């Protein structure tokens, strides 16, 4: 062990930084991909339980091998590229949807002291990358050279733009409360227990951000871009095999991302909900509950992921005009009004501004 430490200390500091960053990237990327894979399994199990069905139960114990069976099936299926399509854009579009969803995790603080890139403009980085994903959808619909795919792409683009504005305004409220664009600082501002979480002081913005996140990922009840009964499966109608799988990998990766960002911006990230409960420190079995850590962030992400599944099993699909009205005429005015309320609260030195 001492020999390994000696070799490590003899390396150039820049090389040490590159090795550590690569190691962190591998941990986060593999973790996100495994979470995405098993999200498909748990979605079918959760919705099956709600609808009195069994769900996956054939591949492996309790059906846990089903995500791997799905991957193998999609890998060996043929990728059909339409003759009249723009072949380069047709192939690159799924990657444009997936890569931003994975790259955003570079600035996500997962544990005290663990973040790949602790940049001061982390919030701007998140907003920039989450806005890039729409290009993959638009290019997929356009490059296919099919009117049905293009119709689905246009519907999706209009929906994403409408809710992107509401999400941006909601994050302006978070920025005003935290006084920093750094995600680690945003979490630190919420230390001290549940009463200090932005969920309490920015509850309307939390609702807007969370529902907008559901719409942003094209999930039910906002999945009009993939309304099979209306537009023949939407922008990815001509995709097959791995190219088809990448779009759904991007969708679930975005679900995990939205869940993680909601937890960081409004629920204190890796902060413990029992922080400040000093009497727990005297109970050896329960003292760990007051400690911050990745397990709390993971638990919050799991709660929001469960909510995604719950919504899909519960609500009917919205009409397109209802989705647009909610985004433009309800959410955007609500965020603007609450930002004004925040300005008054900051002037009066109450809440996070005290």
C-alpha positions as CSV (number, residue, x, y, z in Angstrom):
1,X,0.0,0.0,0.0
2,X,2.8,2.4,0.9
3,X,4.4,1.6,-2.5
4,X,1.2,2.7,-4.3
5,X,1.0,5.9,-2.2
6,X,4.6,6.6,-3.1
7,X,3.9,6.3,-6.8
8,X,0.8,8.5,-6.5
9,X,2.7,11.2,-4.7
10,X,5.5,11.1,-7.3
11,X,3.0,11.9,-10.1
12,X,2.6,15.4,-11.6
13,X,-0.3,17.3,-9.9
14,X,-2.0,17.8,-13.2
15,X,-1.8,14.0,-13.9
16,X,-3.3,13.3,-10.5
17,X,-6.1,15.7,-11.2
18,X,-6.8,14.0,-14.6
19,X,-6.8,10.5,-13.0
20,X,-9.1,11.6,-10.1
21,X,-11.5,13.3,-12.5
22,X,-11.6,10.3,-14.8
23,X,-12.3,8.0,-11.8
24,X,-15.2,10.3,-10.6
25,X,-16.6,10.4,-14.1
26,X,-16.6,6.6,-14.3
27,X,-18.3,6.3,-11.0
28,X,-21.0,8.8,-11.7
29,X,-21.7,7.6,-15.3
30,X,-21.9,3.9,-14.4
31,X,-24.1,4.8,-11.5
32,X,-26.5,6.9,-13.6
33,X,-26.7,4.2,-16.3
34,X,-27.4,1.5,-13.8
35,X,-30.1,3.7,-12.2
36,X,-31.6,4.3,-15.6
37,X,-31.6,0.6,-16.4
38,X,-33.3,-0.4,-13.2
39,X,-35.8,2.5,-13.4
40,X,-37.4,0.8,-16.4
41,X,-37.8,-2.3,-14.2
42,X,-39.2,-0.5,-11.2
43,X,-41.6,1.6,-13.3
44,X,-43.2,-1.6,-14.6
45,X,-43.3,-3.1,-11.1
46,X,-44.8,0.1,-9.5
47,X,-47.4,0.6,-12.2
48,X,-48.2,-3.1,-12.2
49,X,-48.8,-3.0,-8.5
50,X,-51.1,0.0,-8.9
51,X,-53.0,-1.7,-11.6
52,X,-53.2,-5.2,-9.9
53,X,-50.7,-6.7,-12.4
54,X,-47.5,-8.7,-11.7
55,X,-45.0,-6.8,-13.8
56,X,-41.7,-8.3,-15.0
57,X,-41.1,-11.7,-13.2
58,X,-39.5,-14.1,-15.8
59,X,-35.9,-13.0,-16.3
60,X,-33.8,-13.6,-13.1
61,X,-35.0,-13.6,-9.5
62,X,-38.2,-11.4,-9.2
63,X,-37.5,-10.3,-12.8
64,X,-34.4,-8.3,-11.9
65,X,-32.7,-9.4,-15.1
66,X,-35.3,-7.8,-17.3
67,X,-33.3,-4.6,-18.0
68,X,-30.3,-6.6,-19.2
69,X,-32.6,-8.7,-21.4
70,X,-34.1,-5.5,-22.9
71,X,-30.6,-4.2,-23.7
72,X,-29.5,-7.5,-25.4
73,X,-32.7,-7.5,-27.4
74,X,-32.2,-3.9,-28.6
75,X,-28.5,-4.5,-29.4
76,X,-29.1,-7.3,-31.7
77,X,-32.0,-5.7,-33.6
78,X,-31.3,-4.1,-37.0
79,X,-31.0,-0.3,-37.2
80,X,-33.1,0.7,-40.2
81,X,-32.1,4.1,-41.7
82,X,-34.7,5.5,-44.1
83,X,-33.5,5.9,-47.7
84,X,-34.6,9.5,-48.0
85,X,-33.3,10.6,-44.6
86,X,-30.3,12.8,-43.7
87,X,-28.3,9.8,-42.5
88,X,-25.7,11.8,-40.5
89,X,-28.3,13.7,-38.5
90,X,-30.5,10.7,-38.2
91,X,-27.7,8.8,-36.4
92,X,-26.4,11.8,-34.3
93,X,-29.8,12.9,-33.0
94,X,-30.2,10.2,-30.3
95,X,-26.7,11.1,-29.0
96,X,-27.7,14.8,-28.8
97,X,-30.5,13.8,-26.5
98,X,-28.5,11.5,-24.3
99,X,-25.1,13.3,-23.9
100,X,-26.4,16.5,-22.2
101,X,-28.4,14.4,-19.7
102,X,-25.2,12.6,-18.7
103,X,-22.9,15.7,-18.9
104,X,-25.0,17.7,-16.5
105,X,-24.0,15.4,-13.7
106,X,-20.5,16.9,-13.9
107,X,-21.6,19.8,-11.6
108,X,-24.0,17.9,-9.3
109,X,-22.7,17.6,-5.7
110,X,-23.5,14.0,-4.7
111,X,-21.8,14.0,-1.3
112,X,-20.1,16.6,0.9
113,X,-16.8,17.1,-0.9
114,X,-17.6,14.9,-3.9
115,X,-18.3,16.7,-7.2
116,X,-16.6,16.2,-10.5
117,X,-16.4,20.0,-11.4
118,X,-17.1,22.4,-8.6
119,X,-17.6,25.5,-10.8
120,X,-19.1,28.8,-9.6
121,X,-21.5,29.0,-12.6
122,X,-22.9,25.5,-12.0
123,X,-26.5,26.7,-12.3
124,X,-25.9,28.3,-15.7
125,X,-24.2,25.1,-16.8
126,X,-27.2,23.1,-15.8
127,X,-29.6,25.5,-17.6
128,X,-27.5,25.4,-20.8
129,X,-27.2,21.6,-21.0
130,X,-30.8,20.9,-20.2
131,X,-31.8,23.2,-23.1
132,X,-29.6,21.4,-25.6
133,X,-31.6,18.1,-25.4
134,X,-34.4,19.6,-27.5
135,X,-32.0,19.7,-30.5
136,X,-31.9,15.9,-30.5
137,X,-35.7,15.7,-30.7
138,X,-36.0,18.4,-33.5
139,X,-33.2,16.8,-35.5
140,X,-34.6,13.3,-35.2
141,X,-38.0,14.5,-36.5
142,X,-36.5,16.6,-39.3
143,X,-33.7,14.2,-40.5
144,X,-36.2,11.3,-40.8
145,X,-37.9,13.1,-43.7
146,X,-41.3,12.0,-42.5
147,X,-44.2,14.3,-41.9
148,X,-45.4,12.3,-38.9
149,X,-42.0,12.4,-37.2
150,X,-41.7,16.1,-38.0
151,X,-45.1,16.8,-36.5
152,X,-44.1,15.0,-33.3
153,X,-40.8,16.9,-33.1
154,X,-42.6,20.3,-33.5
155,X,-45.0,19.4,-30.8
156,X,-42.2,18.3,-28.5
157,X,-40.1,21.4,-29.2
158,X,-43.0,23.8,-28.5
159,X,-43.7,22.0,-25.3
160,X,-40.1,22.0,-24.1
161,X,-39.6,25.7,-24.9
162,X,-42.8,26.6,-23.0
163,X,-41.8,24.8,-19.8
164,X,-38.1,25.7,-20.1
165,X,-39.0,29.3,-19.5
166,X,-41.0,28.4,-16.4
167,X,-38.1,26.3,-15.1
168,X,-35.7,29.1,-15.7
169,X,-37.8,31.6,-13.8
170,X,-38.1,29.1,-10.9
171,X,-34.4,28.8,-10.7
172,X,-34.1,32.6,-10.6
173,X,-36.0,32.3,-7.4
174,X,-33.5,29.7,-6.1
175,X,-30.6,32.0,-7.1
176,X,-32.1,34.9,-5.2
177,X,-32.5,32.7,-2.1
178,X,-29.1,31.2,-2.3
179,X,-27.1,34.2,-3.5
180,X,-24.9,31.9,-5.6
181,X,-24.7,30.0,-8.8
182,X,-22.6,27.2,-7.3
183,X,-24.7,24.1,-6.6
184,X,-22.7,23.3,-3.5
185,X,-23.4,26.7,-2.1
186,X,-27.1,26.3,-2.8
187,X,-27.1,23.1,-0.7
188,X,-25.0,24.8,2.1
189,X,-27.6,27.6,2.2
190,X,-30.2,25.0,3.1
191,X,-28.3,23.5,6.1
192,X,-30.0,23.5,9.5
193,X,-32.9,21.2,9.0
194,X,-36.1,21.0,7.0
195,X,-37.2,24.5,8.0
196,X,-34.3,26.0,6.1
197,X,-35.0,24.0,2.9
198,X,-36.1,26.2,0.0
199,X,-39.1,23.9,-0.3
200,X,-40.6,25.8,2.6
201,X,-39.9,29.4,1.3
202,X,-40.2,28.7,-2.4
203,X,-43.0,26.2,-2.4
204,X,-44.9,27.6,-5.5
205,X,-41.6,27.6,-7.4
206,X,-41.0,24.0,-6.3
207,X,-44.4,23.0,-7.7
208,X,-43.7,24.9,-11.0
209,X,-40.2,23.4,-11.3
210,X,-41.3,19.8,-10.6
211,X,-44.3,19.8,-12.9
212,X,-42.3,21.6,-15.6
213,X,-39.6,18.9,-15.2
214,X,-42.3,16.2,-15.8
215,X,-43.4,18.1,-18.9
216,X,-39.8,18.7,-20.0
217,X,-39.1,14.9,-20.1
218,X,-42.2,14.2,-22.2
219,X,-43.6,12.0,-19.4
220,X,-47.3,11.3,-18.8
221,X,-49.5,13.2,-18.5
222,X,-47.5,15.5,-20.8
223,X,-46.4,12.9,-23.3
224,X,-48.2,14.3,-26.3
225,X,-45.0,14.1,-28.4
226,X,-45.3,10.3,-28.2
227,X,-49.1,10.0,-28.2
228,X,-49.3,6.7,-30.0
229,X,-53.0,7.0,-30.7
230,X,-52.5,10.4,-32.3
231,X,-49.2,10.8,-34.1
232,X,-47.8,7.3,-34.7
233,X,-45.3,7.3,-31.8
234,X,-43.9,10.8,-32.5
235,X,-40.5,12.0,-33.5
236,X,-38.8,8.5,-33.1
237,X,-41.3,6.7,-35.3
238,X,-38.7,5.6,-37.8
239,X,-36.0,4.6,-35.2
240,X,-35.2,1.0,-34.3
241,X,-32.7,-1.0,-32.4
242,X,-30.1,0.8,-30.3
243,X,-30.9,4.2,-31.9
244,X,-34.5,3.8,-30.6
245,X,-33.2,2.7,-27.2
246,X,-31.0,5.8,-26.9
247,X,-34.1,8.1,-26.9
248,X,-35.6,6.2,-24.0
249,X,-32.3,6.0,-22.2
250,X,-32.2,9.8,-22.6
251,X,-35.7,10.1,-21.3
252,X,-35.0,8.1,-18.1
253,X,-31.6,9.8,-17.7
254,X,-33.4,13.1,-17.8
255,X,-35.9,11.8,-15.2
256,X,-33.1,10.9,-12.8
257,X,-31.5,14.3,-13.5
258,X,-34.7,16.3,-12.9
259,X,-35.2,14.3,-9.7
260,X,-31.7,15.1,-8.5
261,X,-31.9,18.8,-9.4
262,X,-35.2,19.2,-7.6
263,X,-33.7,17.5,-4.5
264,X,-30.7,19.9,-4.7
265,X,-32.5,23.1,-5.4
266,X,-35.5,22.6,-3.0
267,X,-34.8,19.7,-0.6
268,X,-31.3,20.4,0.6
269,X,-29.5,17.8,-1.6
270,X,-27.5,15.5,0.5
271,X,-28.6,17.3,3.8
272,X,-30.4,15.2,6.4
273,X,-34.0,16.0,7.2
274,X,-33.2,15.2,10.8
275,X,-30.4,17.8,11.0
276,X,-30.6,19.7,14.3
277,X,-32.4,16.8,16.1
278,X,-29.7,16.7,18.8
279,X,-31.5,14.1,20.9
280,X,-30.8,11.5,18.2
281,X,-27.1,11.8,18.8
282,X,-27.5,10.2,22.2
283,X,-29.1,7.1,20.6
284,X,-26.2,5.0,19.0
285,X,-28.6,3.2,16.6
286,X,-30.2,6.4,15.3
287,X,-27.3,8.9,15.5
288,X,-26.4,8.3,11.8
289,X,-29.8,9.9,10.8
290,X,-28.5,13.4,11.5
291,X,-25.4,12.9,9.2
292,X,-25.5,14.3,5.7
293,X,-24.5,12.1,2.8
294,X,-25.2,10.6,-0.6
295,X,-27.8,8.3,0.9
296,X,-30.1,11.2,1.6
297,X,-29.8,12.6,-1.9
298,X,-30.4,9.1,-3.3
299,X,-33.5,8.7,-1.1
300,X,-34.9,12.0,-2.4
301,X,-34.2,11.0,-6.0
302,X,-36.0,7.7,-5.5
303,X,-39.0,9.6,-4.1
304,X,-39.3,11.8,-7.1
305,X,-38.7,8.9,-9.5
306,X,-41.6,7.1,-7.8
307,X,-43.7,10.2,-8.4
308,X,-42.9,10.0,-12.1
309,X,-44.3,6.4,-12.1
310,X,-47.2,7.4,-10.0
311,X,-48.2,10.2,-12.3
312,X,-48.1,7.8,-15.3
313,X,-50.4,5.3,-13.6
314,X,-52.8,7.9,-12.4
315,X,-53.5,10.8,-14.8
316,X,-54.9,10.8,-18.3
317,X,-53.0,12.5,-21.0
318,X,-53.5,16.3,-21.3
319,X,-54.7,17.8,-24.6
320,X,-52.0,19.8,-26.3
321,X,-53.9,23.1,-25.9
322,X,-54.2,22.4,-22.1
323,X,-50.4,21.8,-21.9
324,X,-49.6,25.0,-23.6
325,X,-52.0,27.0,-21.5
326,X,-50.6,25.6,-18.3
327,X,-47.0,26.5,-19.3
328,X,-47.6,29.9,-20.7
329,X,-50.6,31.3,-18.8
330,X,-50.2,29.7,-15.4
331,X,-46.7,28.7,-14.6
332,X,-44.8,31.7,-16.0
333,X,-47.1,34.3,-14.2
334,X,-46.8,32.3,-11.0
335,X,-43.0,32.3,-11.1
336,X,-42.9,36.1,-11.9
337,X,-45.3,36.9,-9.0
338,X,-43.3,34.7,-6.5
339,X,-40.0,36.3,-7.6
340,X,-41.6,39.7,-6.7
341,X,-42.7,38.2,-3.3
342,X,-39.1,37.1,-2.8
343,X,-37.8,40.6,-3.5
344,X,-40.1,41.9,-0.8
345,X,-39.0,39.2,1.6
346,X,-35.3,40.0,0.9
347,X,-36.0,43.7,1.5
348,X,-37.8,42.8,4.8
349,X,-35.0,40.4,5.8
350,X,-37.2,37.4,6.4
351,X,-36.7,33.7,5.6
352,X,-33.4,32.8,3.9
353,X,-32.6,36.5,3.6
354,X,-32.6,37.1,7.4
